[in-house]
Amino acid sequence: MTDDRNFSSLQPDLIRNKLSKSIFATNIVFHETVDSTNTLAKDLAAHGAADGTIVISEEQTAGKGRMGRAWLSPGHSNLYLSLVLRPAIKPDQVFVLTMVMALATIDGVEAMSGLGPKIKWPNDLYAGERKLGGILTEFSVRDKAVEYVVLGLGLNVNWNPGKGQGIIYPATSVLQETGRKISRNGLLVEILRSFEDYYGRVLAEDIAEFYDTWNERSMILGKPVEIKTTDCSFFGRALRIDHKGALVIEDDNGREHTFLSGDVSVKF
């Protein structure tokens, strides 16, 4: 897509104009610095923020990953955003939104740079063996129904991870993989356009083809893996990601085991 070519700053007005009639153009909350976009988005959601509210920031001082891990968030180079969603879905369907956010991010990165990331279940995006981004999904349930979902994305774009401090995993960025910077404004618009299409289909329960897509985009299927949950560690071979986004693993005896959450280590 054509874009402003301004790599240094996020421009909420430009993003809003390019999104046009999208639900994500209505309420864009922008801050130069926040502790965490997810923390702010959860507070807004708890106080009635509408479906489609976006929180974006140039920098996070206390970015969050899964299981309370810190997310290194240098300023003016990456994307840090959180969406407030109010989907009419059951709590056990929420993880589908994580998976379609992964697909939408892949769509956006491919459209802007040609790079094709892969999904490392449950919530990471990788380029090769290095982490490109992560998704943090948090939600509230009231009377057994989903009250709101906050879907956060941290994506390394125009940053050189070799210059960062405190990196605890092999990291990369679009810049590092392709050798060129891209517009973060344009990338954000592409991701949100794609996600809005997926989101509408999730609400319409038209998601059958997503299963094949997120399995095709997975980087762990067919590989020996270790999954760690709060209760145990389990070794086996990753078989597939099912219709709820759960990982199915086969043990040495050919029995299948399904995991809705956990940390996966892959033997590349």
Secondary structure, 3 states (H helix, E strand, C coil): CCCCCCCCCCCHHHHHHHHCCCHHHCCEEEEEEECCHHHHHHHHHHCCCCCCEEEEEEEECCCECHHHCECCCCCCCCEEEEEEECCCCCHHHCHHHHHHHHHHHHHHHHHHHCCCCEEECCCEEEECCEEEEEEEEEEEEECCEEEEEEEEEEECCCCCHHHCCCCCCCECCHHHHHCCCCCHHHHHHHHHHHHHHHHHHHHCCCCHHHHHHHHHCECCCCCEEEEECCCCEEEEEEEEECCCCCEEEECCCCCEEEECCCEEEECC
